[in-house]
Amino acid sequence: MTNRVLLVEDDRAIATVITEALRDEGFDVTACSTVSKRDALLADHSFDVMLTDVMLEDGDGLASIADVHEAAPDMPVIVLSAQNTLDTAVRASDSRAFEYFPKPFDLDELTHAVRQATKRSAQSADSLEGEGEGSLPLIGRSKAMQDVYRMITRVLRNDLSVLVTGESGTGKELVAEAIHELGSRRTGPFIAVNMAAIPHDLLESELFGHERGAFTGAVSQQIGKFEQANGGTLFLDEIGDMPAEAQTRLLRALQSGKIRRVGGRQEIGVDVRIIAATNKDLGPMIASGSFREDLYYRLNVVPIHLPPLRERREDVGALVKHFLGQAVAEGLPNHGISDGAIKRLEAQRWKGNVRELRNVVFRLALTAREDVIDAETVDDALPAIEETARGAGTPFETALQMWLSAHASAPGALYHSALAAFEKPLFEHALQQTEGNQLRAARLLGINRNTLRKRLSDLEIEPERYVRRR
């Protein structure tokens, strides 16, 4: 029996290409260009699958998919869209679309999707609350980012483990946050752990917690990140820096769904979704024995790779404008930016990726004298950008340079004010990581506990604020 396809597309050229391709594959295609005509056709005929554009002559084809599902609940819907944002991909997923294709799309992939759609009915799923594009963390309409969006939407309604790979600064944690905030676990906690930032001898305690007296300094019971993330998502950043002993315990926890606190005897059941991330190539680490192969396969159920910024230069303009808005929200001057300036920024290598671009935009917002940042202003800043890239090029160094530029007009006080500005968030971070435990905070910082107490008093930091209430 010939499968019937309803195509709703107001671009005649695209509609013709799709119609001919599907007919060549043996499909019976009926095409229309409006929501009203679509509804009339669905009322009088039955179709095996529908393809629809988002922006149609008389309405939003995506917004009205609910009406389509009501008229034909078992008919798969494939969404086509030139609005290539994460918001559109998520809306398509929310609308229970069988598949989502950003324009331009691969015609062979589309034909294959239609063939697959005719073999099975669309599966129902709980709809998510709508999200505006401005509230979503990922920005970009390049093909590379479209692939990322599509992978994100495929994991929103399941708890499969995800491994996010990509260079430093590409936004791996943003992907994890998007999966959590848009997925079925969004009402639960999102707990992030940076493996590279925790001393190896404290890592197992951080992840699994410890009992009182488990080791020197364990004066009370400590709840670990697994228990804190119960019912939500645990994001394990820089998983490639995890020591071998902790890898073994992590694998056991993932296999059994249970953890045991350091020094404890009782196994505790935990319900967490694991999202891991790394900027390292784990293949050679597996070959050398520094990373467990079985743990890799347990984590890498769904791989998502974030491309470096140099491979999606067409997204630079949208990112720059987004960061200029963020700069205003953080108290920096409000600036526009010229097309010429964006072209200059697009031409950079951006070794620090999106994070480096954000820092540079903030620097431009701070130092630009005109209301609109032009190409000349960017050119003046480029030597400083290149100098940062030749050095360590870390986001911290860039942020520090921005701070110093803003406070250089305070003669005689710059040294002490700079130390205070850095020292206070450093101690607050240590207390936050150790949940107010001063002994562990001192150990994390590598200083004496008495020194820590004195500096906390001098900086008017109250460690009690960071103690986890149980």
ABEGO torsion letter per residue (X at the ends): XBBBBBBBBABAAAAAAAAAAAAAAGBBBBBBABAAAAAAAAAABBBABBBBBABBAAEBAAAAAAAAAAABAABBBBBBBABBBAAAAAAAAAAGBABBBBOBBBAAAAAAAAAAAAABBBBBBBBBBBBBAAABABBEABAAAAAAAAAAAAAAABABBBBBBEBBGAGAAAAAAAAAAABAAAABBBBBBBAAABBAAAAAAAAAEBBBGABBGBABBBBBAAAAABGBBBBBBGAAABBAAAAAAAAAAAAAGBBBBBGBABBBBBBBBBBBBBABBAAAAAAAGABBAAAAAAAAABBBBBBBAAABAAAAAAAAAAAAAAAAAAGBBBBBBBAAAAAAAAABAGAAEAAAAAAAAAAAAAABABABBBAAAAAAAAAAAAAAAABAGBAAAAAAAAAAAAAAABBGAAAAAAAAAAAAAAAAAAAAAAGGBAAAAAAAAGBBAAAAAAAAAAAGBBAAAABBBX
